Amino acid sequence: MAAAAHSLLHPPAARKGPAPSPLSHHSPSPFLRFPAATGPRLPHLHRLRSASPAAASDLTAFPNPNGILAPIDVDAATEADLRENGFRSTRRTKLVCTVGPATSSPEQLEALAVGGMNVARVNMCHGDREWHRGVIRAVRRLNEEKGFAVAVMMDTEGSEIHMGDLGGAASAKAEDGEVWTFSVRAFELPLPEQTINVNYDGFAEDVRVGDELLVDGGMARFEVIEKLGPDVKCRCTDPGLLLPRANLTFWRDGSIVRERNAMLPTISSKDWLDIDFGIAEGVDFIAVSFVKSAEVIKHLKSYIAARSRGSDIAVLAKIESIDSLKNLEEIIRASDGAMVARGDMGAQVPLEQVPSIQQKIVQLCRQLNKPVIVASQLLESMIEYPTPTRAEVADVSEAVRQRADALMLSGESAMGRYPEKALSVLRSVSLRIEKWWREEKRHEALELQGVSSSFSDKISEEICNSAAKMANGLGADAVFVFTKTGHMASLLSRCRPDCPVFAFTTSTSVRRRLNLQWGLIPFRLSFSDDMDSNLNRTFSLLKARGMIQSGDLVIALSDMLQSIQVMNVP
């Protein structure tokens, strides 16, 4: 038990004689504890026992050292999963859902949260700020009233060339051989038939007759046949669905055309207004589209820090262009995470290169301890159909096998006919591949490099590496980490241990941000620097709510004391 555990490395204050270790000059000494020999460990039950309602209500909050009641908060869907199926069944891969007309009502948002949505994404390419404000506040109310911990991600539009809003239509179908007009004119509504606005004023000057025009990374394809002032006539060569504000790229002689459009800024004037909106609404993540260099990320982070002091908003870089790939490592180092935006990327690089680029980005993000999202066209057919193609399932499986932190639904959840079914597919495939990985003992050969910049951080990193290795070797049921900033929880996630990581933090915003990282189950909890007291109170709370039981083997860490303990739950 925790109180009887044997200390192998004693704190310097308890020692006399020789000079203290160099560790004491930088931080409190780490200490390692093993369970006392008080009897055999209780067998782990696959189905956790539920506590009585009375017991749960008595222990939902406990007094902190100052005598103030300190509740423990955990996502309602995760809690239900732990009670029903136990530690090993919890999903490690996180799920991001784009919210759109199909999923914006409170009832639809709750259905997604119950189905496993960890992060709700709002895409500033579509809708106005008032609409997005309503979605963000609906997600916050859902968290407060129903006990979820869904984070909010805001995705900027970016300055790349894209279509207009189709005159208010939800979509349009381009058929083979049809001639469409792409124009920079300012039309009054309704738009002329088979006419599309283009947001880039230099579009008609940059394109040439014979160029290929790709819509949304190739979802439809046109050939330029005539230029008439501000109008460009194009014949459809590959039919497809046209969606509002879809990205446009044009190719010449097998290569993407980089004319004056390459000089457009990464963050447009509209994007800056949207960013101000996101800061005011307190979003958890801002994803920046078409990042070209690390300087853009650094500039935005400094802007956020100046506009919102003490803000925990994380900045994610969307990797979706040739410019991003040229400066990949420096962009990821500067950011708080990355998104593999395969749709737009596939419009700028040969399609056959996208899988290897995806794997490279996923591995690099993990090496640099940055969460990574695999996005775009995961279950594209489910926009229209209730079941995915087998190839789509294989694609999702590969992203899970690569150990990406999160998978993202775009049109499938924003405007698809079956958003809940699409989310269910991501959840079930993730669970099955993760279970297969553990059963086959497929510990990948990826050797993690050091990422620490200080001696104290190096200690934390080594503790987390050791804890993950011990958890796998001992068959631990869970790793507990008490963290104020989330850094130590992030280091544990990077190690991808077999068991889930319970991350306890005092900050609501840190808790939501950790919801994007692989394998973390974030709790909000007040705690002190007394590790034994923290553990005893936490065990009581979690046992009362049916999330753990006596005999479960737990490895416990703390970033305040840089400590590690191994024990059975009393």
Salt bridges, closest charged atoms under 4 A:
ASP73 OD2 - ARG524 NE 2.90
GLU79 OE2 - ARG83 NH2 3.21
GLU79 OE1 - ARG545 NH2 2.86
GLU84 OE1 - ARG47 NH1 2.78
GLU110 OE1 - LYS146 NZ 3.14
GLU130 OE2 - ARG133 NH1 2.19
ASP155 OD2 - ARG121 NH2 2.79
ASP155 OD1 - LYS318 NZ 3.11
GLU157 OE2 - HIS162 NE2 2.57
GLU157 OE2 - ARG245 NH2 2.82
GLU157 OE1 - LYS270 NZ 3.25
GLU175 OE2 - LYS173 NZ 3.93
GLU205 OE1 - ARG260 NH2 3.07
ASP206 OD1 - ARG260 NE 3.61
ASP211 OD2 - ARG252 NH2 2.82
GLU212 OE1 - ARG221 NH1 3.59
ASP231 OD1 - ARG185 NE 2.99
ASP238 OD2 - ARG221 NE 3.11
GLU259 OE2 - ARG252 NH1 3.41
ASP274 OD1 - ARG129 NE 2.73
ASP274 OD2 - LYS270 NZ 2.68
ASP276 OD1 - ARG307 NH1 3.24
GLU281 OE2 - ARG133 NE 2.98
GLU281 OE2 - ARG137 NH2 3.00
ASP284 OD2 - ARG140 NH2 3.28
ASP284 OD1 - ARG512 NE 2.87
GLU295 OE2 - LYS298 NZ 3.66
ASP312 OD1 - ARG513 NH1 3.76
ASP323 OD2 - ARG258 NH2 2.59
GLU329 OE2 - ARG333 NH2 2.90
ASP336 OD1 - LYS301 NZ 3.17
ASP395 OD2 - ARG342 NH2 2.83
GLU398 OE2 - ARG401 NH2 2.73
ASP405 OD1 - ARG496 NH2 3.32
GLU439 OE2 - LYS435 NZ 3.94
GLU444 OE2 - ARG366 NH1 2.38
GLU444 OE2 - ARG403 NH1 3.34
GLU461 OE2 - ARG494 NH1 3.60
GLU462 OE2 - LYS458 NZ 3.05
ASP477 OD2 - ARG41 NH2 2.52
ASP477 OD1 - HIS44 ND1 3.34
ASP498 OD2 - HIS443 NE2 3.94
ASP532 OD1 - ARG33 NH1 3.03
ASP552 OD1 - HIS44 ND1 3.16
